[in-house]
Amino acid sequence: MNVRLATADDGCYVTDLMTQLGYPTNTSRMERRLQKFATHPDYRTYVTHEHHSKEILGMIGLHASMYYEKDTTYVRIVTLITDEYHRGKGIASLLISAADDWGKSIGADQLFVNTGNRNERLLAQQFYESQQFTKIASGWGRALN
């Protein structure tokens, strides 16, 4: 299994993954987003594929940010998805390892993730616990209209 930086050319595969995650989009929008992420220094998007194939089997989207309360940086997992037909093969663990590596390379001291509290996210919560994440906070959001 290969892990590499995503490019806009991965848009059609990433579109399918985002739809599986519950966020339908289309290829042209996803290609534009991937291009923006690829050129922004505070974001990284990694994808996985088998050595002999271009088909993307998983992706992780990351954002690096600074704390207000201390003088270090952290990385947040913005999105993580493994293709529904390839789960249980260690793909997400490889992607988290890539996130760890990028975080360490930029001097980050922590990797965070938020996940929904809905029942359909229970497996994701269990996965994060298996990766040594601990539940440390609750989050809220609101629309900016």
HULINKA-V192028 format. One record per residue. N is the residue number from 1. SS is DSSP state (@ for helix, = for strand, . for the rest). PHI is phi as a letter, one per 20 degrees, with the letter a starting at -180 (999 if undefined). Layout:
# HULINKA-V192028
n=<N | N>
ss=<SS | SS>
phi=<PHI | PHI>
This chain:
# HULINKA-V192028
n=<1 | 2 | 3 | 4 | 5 | 6 | 7 | 8 | 9 | 10 | 11 | 12 | 13 | 14 | 15 | 16 | 17 | 18 | 19 | 20 | 21 | 22 | 23 | 24 | 25 | 26 | 27 | 28 | 29 | 30 | 31 | 32 | 33 | 34 | 35 | 36 | 37 | 38 | 39 | 40 | 41 | 42 | 43 | 44 | 45 | 46 | 47 | 48 | 49 | 50 | 51 | 52 | 53 | 54 | 55 | 56 | 57 | 58 | 59 | 60 | 61 | 62 | 63 | 64 | 65 | 66 | 67 | 68 | 69 | 70 | 71 | 72 | 73 | 74 | 75 | 76 | 77 | 78 | 79 | 80 | 81 | 82 | 83 | 84 | 85 | 86 | 87 | 88 | 89 | 90 | 91 | 92 | 93 | 94 | 95 | 96 | 97 | 98 | 99 | 100 | 101 | 102 | 103 | 104 | 105 | 106 | 107 | 108 | 109 | 110 | 111 | 112 | 113 | 114 | 115 | 116 | 117 | 118 | 119 | 120 | 121 | 122 | 123 | 124 | 125 | 126 | 127 | 128 | 129 | 130 | 131 | 132 | 133 | 134 | 135 | 136 | 137 | 138 | 139 | 140 | 141 | 142 | 143 | 144 | 145>
ss=<. | = | = | = | = | . | . | @ | @ | @ | @ | @ | @ | @ | @ | @ | @ | @ | @ | @ | . | . | . | . | . | . | @ | @ | @ | @ | @ | @ | @ | @ | @ | @ | @ | @ | @ | . | . | . | = | = | = | = | = | = | = | . | . | . | . | . | . | = | = | = | = | = | = | = | = | = | = | = | . | . | . | . | . | . | = | = | = | = | = | = | = | = | = | = | . | . | . | . | . | . | . | . | @ | @ | @ | @ | @ | @ | @ | @ | @ | @ | @ | @ | @ | @ | @ | . | . | = | = | = | = | = | = | . | . | . | . | . | @ | @ | @ | @ | @ | @ | @ | @ | @ | @ | @ | @ | . | . | . | . | . | . | . | . | . | . | . | . | . | . | .>
phi=<999 | d | d | b | f | f | c | g | f | e | g | f | f | f | g | f | f | f | f | f | f | o | c | f | b | c | f | f | f | f | f | f | f | f | f | f | f | f | d | e | f | e | c | b | c | d | c | c | b | f | g | e | c | e | f | e | d | a | b | c | d | c | c | e | b | d | e | e | e | b | e | c | d | c | d | d | f | e | b | b | b | d | g | g | e | c | f | n | d | n | f | f | f | f | f | f | f | f | f | g | f | f | g | f | f | d | n | f | d | b | d | d | b | d | b | f | e | f | g | f | d | g | f | f | f | f | f | f | f | f | e | m | e | d | f | c | a | d | c | c | b | b | f | d | e>
